Amino acid sequence: MTGSFLLTVAICAAITICIRALPIVFLAGARLPAFAMAWLGFIPSSIMIAIVTLELVKYAGEDGGTAATVAAALGCALVAFLTRSLFATVLVGVVLYLGMMLMA
């Protein structure tokens, strides 16, 4: 490996540690105002929405693409809401996705 590659990896690692660890270290014992706590409450759902949206549109150009992912997502949401079972949710999602891909 070249020195510049190792330097790049080290810089990326340092930046990642700073972004992820330092806020936890500095905010661990801090009392935040109510508006900040309310705002931070939206972060997990925002991240989940971003991940799901990316997955739904990732295969838009392929056969069955968006229809398969949307059908699987809707089926998963319905099963998760009705059963609260992770196993059933994953099973239905996989079956729906594969079924839609095979029909395309």
Stockholm file with secondary structure:
# STOCKHOLM 1.0

chainA/1-104         MTGSFLLTVAICAAITICIRALPIVFLAGARLPAFAMAWLGFIPSSIMIAIVTLELVKYAGEDGGTAATVAAALGCALVAFLTRSLFATVLVGVVLYLGMMLMA
#=GR chainA/1-104 SS CCHHHHHHHHHHHHHHHHHHHHHHHHHSSCCCCHHHHHHHTTHHHHHHHHHHHHHHHTTTTSTTHHHHHHHHHHHHHHHHHHHCCHHHHHHHHHHHHHHHHHHC
#=GC SS_cons         CCHHHHHHHHHHHHHHHHHHHHHHHHHSSCCCCHHHHHHHTTHHHHHHHHHHHHHHHTTTTSTTHHHHHHHHHHHHHHHHHHHCCHHHHHHHHHHHHHHHHHHC
//
